[in-house]
Amino acid sequence: MIIAHLSDLHLDDGPRAEERVAAVMAYLDGLAVAAVVVTGDIADHGAAAEYARAAALLKHPAPVLVCPGNHDVRAAFRTGLLDQPASDGPIDLAREVDGVLFAMCDSTIPGRGAGYLADETLAWLDGVLSGGDGPAFVAFHHPPVEVGLPLVDGIRQTGEERLAAVLARHPRVAALLAGHVHTGASTTFAGVPLRIAPGVVSGSLLPVEPGGDRGWEEGGPLEYDRPPSLLLHALHDDGRVTTHHRVVPYVF
């Protein structure tokens, strides 16, 4: 099974983000992936028009599975992408694809940049993971560990020991999928592989790279000239996950 994983689209009222998302989806259009997972910050301002564009762009023969990021607004996300009534509660969604469970968790704190899995989200996750013993992916926007980018680490997911306790009860989880960092990264959390998708809209710079020490008041350690990219995860029969990074050709 191959899973496409993209994140941080930041669709706004301008053509740049839209063209980059369109380029990524055109690349995926020719690939027989089992699912397309989008780990948040789909909209830049959480506006209804941004979700309308996202709904038009995020189309694929395979299921497209989404969760919100800190730039998303829950009520507009629900109505614009999920065809659900507006609500400000956590957006937690489960979908089984070819015997593999995808648990899409809401790690957002409305009005804040940092992340936290609400108690009701963790209870929901514990429940859906208890419903079978096949492989599962757990996705959310904010990674629950530091990744070496100070400005992002300051707004990561906290309360992570509660997530670790849930994962300890469910060894079926093959990997955790996240975004938020705007760079492709691979690490582990609670003994489980953690895969972080690069940003479609921009890339992050490490502090050792030129420009990587810029603060948010200077635009942050972000690079806008990189072409968009994504991850392709291969789930093997023995439960291993191999991740491939792909850069999408794009004319600026």
Beta strands, then each sheet from edge to edge (+ up, - down):
strand 1: 2-6
strand 2: 35-39
strand 3: 64-67
strand 4: 93-97
strand 5: 100-104
strand 6: 115-116
strand 7: 136-139
strand 8: 157-158
strand 9: 173-178
strand 10: 185-189
strand 11: 192-196
strand 12: 203-204
strand 13: 222-223
strand 14: 229-235
strand 15: 241-247
sheet 1: 3+ 2+ 1+ 14- 15+
sheet 2: 4+ 5- 7- 9- 11- 10+
sheet 3: 6+ 8+
sheet 4: 12+ 13-
end
